[in-house]
Amino acid sequence: HEVAYQDLCQLVNKHADKLTAVEVLAVAANMLGKLIALQDQRTMSRDMVMEIVGRNIEYGNKQVVDQLGQSEGNA
């Protein structure tokens, strides 16, 4: 998963100077909505999908908060 994540980060960074943080968030949310719609409804319930999404949003948020907490200049 990490390799795919890093590839996506490179793609986002390619366009970062042309988009605001809000626009990047909107693009990511739009893509996530489409990925949710593409899940196989025979094997994935709405609750299963939303649990995966929620857990990974929390995990990603925690990773960034932890990284920021380790940066220099932190009071």
Stockholm file with secondary structure:
# STOCKHOLM 1.0

chainA/1-75         HEVAYQDLCQLVNKHADKLTAVEVLAVAANMLGKLIALQDQRTMSRDMVMEIVGRNIEYGNKQVVDQLGQSEGNA
#=GR chainA/1-75 SS CHHHHHHHHHHHHHHGGGSCHHHHHHHHHHHHHHHHHTSCTTTCCHHHHHHHHHHHHHHHHHHHHHHHHHSTTCC
#=GC SS_cons        CHHHHHHHHHHHHHHGGGSCHHHHHHHHHHHHHHHHHTSCTTTCCHHHHHHHHHHHHHHHHHHHHHHHHHSTTCC
//
